[in-house]
């Protein structure tokens, strides 16, 4: 599969969250950093950033907005949205299925 095309401002936050779920399903879920050193796997934040910018570690205002929406649906363990999502993503028991489910739920909530 080719690299994701960055969507930048052409997409809504809801679309970015939905596409991030698809990214994880296709490329794999990663913990401990935005992206796996080998392969294309990503954590929830890395997948969002990959969809928006084409790179798993690059920030962008649209990606930041999507991360804030996702963070708002999670237990609040950190005041910083990126750190809150990363902490949730990296929990040892967290599965790719759970991450994609929550990404999709956040996408639906934004669309409603």
C-alpha positions as CSV (number, residue, x, y, z in Angstrom):
1,X,0.0,0.0,0.0
2,X,1.3,3.5,-0.8
3,X,1.8,6.3,1.7
4,X,-1.3,8.0,3.0
5,X,-2.1,11.2,1.2
6,X,-2.2,14.1,3.6
7,X,-5.7,15.6,3.8
8,X,-4.9,18.9,5.6
9,X,-7.8,21.3,5.5
10,X,-9.8,19.3,3.0
11,X,-11.2,17.0,5.7
12,X,-13.3,17.6,8.8
13,X,-12.2,16.5,12.2
14,X,-14.7,13.6,12.0
15,X,-13.2,12.4,8.7
16,X,-9.7,12.6,10.1
17,X,-10.7,10.5,13.1
18,X,-12.4,7.9,10.9
19,X,-9.4,7.7,8.5
20,X,-7.1,7.4,11.5
21,X,-9.0,4.3,12.6
22,X,-8.6,2.9,9.1
23,X,-4.9,3.7,9.2
24,X,-4.4,1.6,12.3
25,X,-6.4,-1.3,10.9
26,X,-4.3,-1.3,7.8
27,X,-0.8,-0.5,9.2
28,X,-1.1,-1.7,12.8
29,X,-1.3,-0.2,16.3
30,X,1.8,0.9,18.1
31,X,2.5,1.9,21.7
32,X,5.3,3.9,23.2
33,X,5.9,6.4,20.5
34,X,4.0,8.0,17.6
35,X,5.2,5.4,15.2
36,X,7.0,2.0,15.0
37,X,10.6,2.2,13.9
38,X,9.9,-0.7,11.5
39,X,6.8,-0.8,9.4
40,X,4.0,1.8,9.4
41,X,2.2,1.1,12.6
42,X,1.2,4.1,14.7
43,X,-0.4,5.1,18.0
44,X,-3.7,7.0,17.9
45,X,-1.9,10.3,17.8
46,X,0.5,9.1,15.1
47,X,-2.3,7.8,12.9
48,X,-4.1,11.1,13.2
49,X,-1.0,13.0,12.3
50,X,-0.2,10.7,9.4
51,X,-3.7,11.2,7.9
52,X,-3.4,15.0,8.1
53,X,0.3,15.5,7.2
54,X,1.5,12.3,5.6
55,X,4.0,11.8,8.5
56,X,3.2,10.2,11.8
57,X,5.2,12.7,13.9
58,X,4.3,16.0,12.2
59,X,1.9,18.3,14.0
60,X,-0.8,20.4,12.2
61,X,-3.7,22.4,13.5
62,X,-6.2,20.0,12.0
63,X,-4.5,17.0,13.6
64,X,-4.3,18.9,16.9
65,X,-8.1,19.5,16.8
66,X,-8.8,15.9,16.1
67,X,-6.5,14.8,19.0
68,X,-8.4,17.3,21.3
69,X,-11.7,15.7,20.3
70,X,-10.4,12.2,20.9
71,X,-8.9,13.3,24.3
72,X,-12.3,14.7,25.3
73,X,-13.8,11.2,25.0
74,X,-11.2,9.6,27.3
75,X,-10.5,9.6,31.0
76,X,-8.7,12.8,31.8
77,X,-5.3,11.8,33.1
78,X,-3.3,14.7,31.7
79,X,-4.1,18.3,30.9
80,X,-2.3,18.1,27.5
81,X,-4.5,16.4,24.9
82,X,-1.6,14.7,23.1
83,X,-0.2,13.3,26.4
84,X,-3.7,12.3,27.5
85,X,-4.3,10.3,24.3
86,X,-0.8,8.8,24.4
87,X,-1.2,7.7,28.0
88,X,-4.5,6.0,27.1
89,X,-3.1,4.5,23.9
90,X,-0.1,3.1,25.7
91,X,-1.9,1.2,28.5
92,X,-0.6,-2.4,28.4
93,X,-4.1,-3.8,28.0
94,X,-5.1,-1.4,25.2
95,X,-5.9,-3.2,21.9
96,X,-6.0,-2.0,18.3
97,X,-9.7,-2.9,18.2
98,X,-10.4,-0.7,21.2
99,X,-8.4,2.2,19.7
100,X,-10.2,2.0,16.4
101,X,-13.6,1.7,18.1
102,X,-13.0,4.9,20.2
103,X,-11.6,6.8,17.1
104,X,-14.8,5.9,15.2
105,X,-17.1,6.8,18.2
106,X,-15.3,10.2,18.4
107,X,-15.8,10.7,14.6
108,X,-19.5,10.0,14.9
109,X,-19.9,12.3,17.9
110,X,-18.3,15.2,16.0
111,X,-20.5,14.5,13.0
112,X,-23.7,14.5,15.1
